[in-house]
């Protein structure tokens, strides 16, 4: 080992070559105990960033851990290789997206290999290759056969700079800018291809409750995106336009409807805009659905309430959305916050028609109406000011009114819309359709797939429109002239099923092997960024359900457990090229090694949390790995011959405790806690070796446990140390070694550790406060048995008079003033009390750990029973907090 640290470059290069030569990470197709671990595959942007490194270290560490626990682990990697960034990069550099993408993949694959990620590269997939995207086209055809594909005109988000359609989530901020280039987004009407995800809306929503291994935040985001609302559709008669259908979830509030509102793009709004300058100006220039405050314009029209017959004013309002409900609504400002804000702004009446149900309500008396002048009352309650329906509870009133109103029908609405997959760009999967004047739009037959991309043409707009030779074709149905569809698929299609392709990446006659997929799926542990919480995960769930219905897939959900990892920050801000605050993974690997980068990231925070990159933390981690190598080398060079004594027993117990707790934390993916335990064990082993000649078997067992516990996170050095510890009966690689095991009582360990640390801290405090420079002897005095009994009673008791209960026990009462004083202490701290070890366990634990105190203070240490000291000392001893007497 050099003075600067261990030779990480040599160690890592050696083991990466050894793993590759032995084909260590290849996963057979047929296995007995399959575990599928997967990180969201990356877009090949050219270089790994720290977010990539963290994501893939998490999955790699967990995959290695599960493998050491005996599982057959599938841990593949691939490339989300289509997309507009590559097309733009190719245009800027006058090259083509394919060459650009391939170069980026080669660079990133090399970086991944330098990080020591244990992927089965035989299963690598690249979505821009025909042998992958032909199955996107095949799936499109299957969805089309099942009535799940539709082509229709639609208003779309259009980026004039990128010259492509954007999904709603790709339009950012109040200014509505393109997520890629910050250009203001326009609205256009185009013919688009849609996948009918709404056909699965109910199942997608209801199955969320079963995703117990997903973060609650992600599940709620999906619920909100699907946005199911149960209510009623009913008709209001609008002056000059007849019946207009509105949707409401609160028909019980209909007596409080004081205005009617239309979306800016409602057909009536469009007609009004042609005749009324105020409406036209509002629709074209002022309407802002994303604005902080609702805004609108009065039309001069009225709508007739179907229950009261009352005529109420009609507004065009930007808080009404045409794609939510019917684009028209009855507005009840007394019981809806948004309606209330609009009514205040426009001077519309606000009337209460729902009152909170009184605590002592008899079910008959009509309660007083609430004051809704300042804020809406939005909960259910009892109807007031509602004619014959007054006095009914909201739920009952909803049922009654829906039945009584002639035009009303129960209805369910969703915020979820069908998935528009059309993109006006080159670098994507060609949609397998030809357009024939006689036959219309015809899906390309399976035997003619894949429809491959032509050579790239560097032009404005969609390069496929300029590829005339490619575009001109014949109709599969009639043989006449036809044109190919020039839209390509949204790249979310690629990622909606890629996890299935990994199980049979070379299969030539189907997108995936059904039998293997049913064995391996669902993915046991999926890891990726929170930014994909809605779209990618929702689309993947949709595809999985369709494939279960029509292709024999045995599972209806793709991912059992999901971890959304936090960001890597620098000085509190997300690393970003635009901010100039990135840290190069390659530099860290070159200076400190991949193991250092991996270990630092995993120990810095729980995987779900953001954390700040720290160069000091990296250096500290590097130094730790160097010290560990030094410990192993020193042990191997001079095998110790110490006694199997109380100290060895303590160290043995700490090894068991560390293995048990770290294993539990690995199971939970709280790697930082597992690594903290492991590093504490290293510290204990160092202290042991510094204090006395270690017992060889105990010390080697501890080092072996540390090496295996670190192996998932720091695999290169772990391999080197595993080899140095050298047991010919063991597996060749640590990645194939058995995980260390220990069966311990976690609660006992917690109590013992707390006891030892509190005792050491008390000694430090006394030495510091008393100014004792050279303590000669330290007595640690265990409390008398009766105090343990008193504590047990106090923990169990719910009596108001705890002291009285304690004094009811004769052996405690016999202690007189000492019992009364201790009882008062217990009474005062009652809420914080907890059990400790019993007297014999406490005495034994302190005996085995006394060497730690002796080592720290260079003084002899005795653990003393209660019958060996004066009462003056004994009064300070309590369960879990022995008395300390120091002689200098």
C-alpha positions, 0 to 999 in steps of 0.5 A: 500500500502506498503512502497516498492510499491503496493502488485502486487503479491496479486493483480495479483493472485486475478484477474487471478483467478477471470478471470478464474472462470468467463471464461472472455476471452472465445469467442463464435463461433457466433458473430456480430462484429468479430475482430481477433487479433493474435500473431505469435504462439511460438515454445515451447522452455521451457521458455518465453523470453522478445521477447515473452513478448513484442510480446504477450503484444502488441496483448493482449493490442490491443485485450483488447482495441478492446473488450472495444470498443465493438468488439467481439474479437478472441484472441487465443494461440497455439504452433508451437510444431514440429521441430528439436530443440525438437528432438535434445534436446530429443536425448541429454537427452535420452528422447523423443520429445513428452515428452520434448515438453509437459513439455515446453508447460506446463511451458510456458503456466503457464508463459503466465497466470502469465503475465495476457494474455487474451487468450481463452484457449479453442481454444488452438492448439498444432501442434504435436498432431494427431488431428492437424497434421492429417489436415496437411496430409489432406491438402497435399492430397488436394494439391496433387489432385489439381496438386500442389504436386510433387516429384522429385530429387533436390539439397538440403542444407544438414546439416551433424550434424542435418542430415536434409535438410535446406531451403535456408534461414536456411543457414547463412552467407558467410561460409554457416552454419546451422542456428541451429548448425553452421555446414558447409552445404553441397549440396546433391541430394535427392528425395524431395516432393515439393508444387508448390507455383510457380503456384501462383507466379503472384498472390502472387506478384501482391496482395502485392500492396493491403496489405496496412496494412503491413509494406512497408519493408515486402512487398518489401522483399516479392517482392524481394523473388518472384523476377519476371523478364520480358524479353526474352529467346534467343539462342546463339550458343556455339562452340561444344554444339550447341544452348544454351538458355539464359534469359535477361531482357535487350535484347536492350543491345545485341550489347554490349554483350562481353562474355557469362557466364554459371553457375558452375552447368550448364550441359555444365560446368559439361561436361567441368569440366570432360575434363578441370582441370581449370574448374573442380578446379573452379567448385569444389573449387573456385566458391562462389555464395555468394562472394563479387566479381564475379569470373570465369574461361575461357573455351576456347569456344566461343558463337555466338551472334545471332544478330551481328554474333560476336563470344564472349568468354565463361566463367563459372562464379559463379555469374550465378545461375542455378535456376535463368533464364536458368543458362546461360546469355549474359553478357553486362559489359557496362550496368550491374554492376556485368558484369562490375566488372567481365569484369574488373577482366578478361580483357574483352571488355566493350562497350557502346550501350545505351546512356542517353536520352538528355533533348533536344533530338529530337527523331532522332539524335543519342546521343554520347555514354557514358563513361562506362570504370569506371562504367556501365550505367544501366538505359534505354536510346537510343541505340548507336553502335547498327546498324540499331537499333541505335537511338531507345529508349530502350523499343521500341528496346526491342520489335523490337529485340524480334520480329526480332531475330528468336530464341527470345521469351518473357519470365518471370522468377522468383527467387521464387522456389517450396517449398521443404517440405521434412525433414529427421527427426522424429519430424514433420508431417509424409508425408502421402504417401506409396511407392509400387513397383507396384503402385509407390508413393500412397497418403494415403486415407483420411479414414486412416488419421492420419498417426501417428508417431511411438515411438521415437527411439534415433538413428543417422540419421532419426529415422523413417528409423529405425522404421521398424514395422511402416515403413512396410505397405500395398499399399492402391491401390493394397494391396501389400507390401509397405513402408511408406514415412519416410520424415516429413513435413517442420514445415512451413506447420503447421504455414501456416494455423494454424490461420484457426484452431483457429476458430474451434479447435475441429472440427473432420471432416474438418481442419476448419469450413468454415462458421466460417472462412469466418466470422472471417477471415482475421486476423485483426491484426497480430503481430510477428518478422521481421524474418518471413517477407518472408517465413512464411508470404509467405507460409500463403498467398499461403495456403490461396489462394489455400484454397480459390480456392478449399475449399470455403474460402472467403478470399484470404489473411490471414492478413489484418494488420501486425505489425513486432515488434522490439527487446528487447535489453540490452545495445544495443545488442539483448538479447541472451542466448549465449551472457549471456545478457538475463533478466528473465521475471519470475524474473521481474514478481516476483519482480515488477509484470506483469503489471510493465513489460507490461507497461514498455515495451509498454511505452518504444518505438513504437512497431516496434522499438528496445529498451533497457531494463532498470532496472531503467525504470522498477523501475520507472514504478513500482513506477508510478503504486504504486502512482496511486493506492495511488491516488485512495485509497486516493480519495476513503477514503476521497471524496473531495468536491471542487468547479466546477471552472475554474481549474476543467474546465481545468482538465475536458478539459485535461481529454477529450483531453487525452481520445481522443488522447490516443484512436487515438494512441491505434487505431494506435498501438502506445501504447507508445504515448497513455501511455504517454498521460495517464501518463501526465493526472495522473500528472495533477490530482496529481497537481490538488489534491495538489493545491486545494480541487478537484471537486469530479465529475471531479477528479473521472472522471479523475481517471476513465479515467486513469484506463480504458486507462491503462486497456489494458496494466496493466489489473490487477491493473486496475481491482483493481482500477476499483473495488475501484472506484466502480459504481454498474451500471458498468460491473463487470470487467474493461475488459468488461467496456466501453472505455471512449469517448471524442469528441475534436478538436485535433488541438485546444488541440495541440495549447492550450497545446503548449501555456500553456507549452511555457508560463510556460517555459517563466516564468521559464526562466525569474525567473532563468535569473533575479534571482527572488527568491520569485516572488509575482505576475506574469502577463501574457499579451495576445497580441493585436488583430491586431497581430493575424490578422497580423500572419494570413495574414503572414501564408496565404500569398505567397507575396514576400513583406510580410511587404508591404502586412501587411501595406496594412491593415489599422488597422495594418498600424495604429500601426506604428513602432510596426507594422513594427517591428512585420512585420519584425519578421514575415518576418524573421520567415516566414517558421516556422510560424503556426496558434495559438488560436484566442485572446479570446481562448488564454485568456480563455486557459491561465485563466484556466491554471493559477493555474499551474503557481501559484502552481509552483511559489507560486505567484498570477497569472493574465491573462491580456488583451492588453488594461490593460497594458502599451505599453512597456509591450505589445510590447513583447506579441505575439500570442501564446507567451504572455508577462510575467511581474513578481513582486518580 
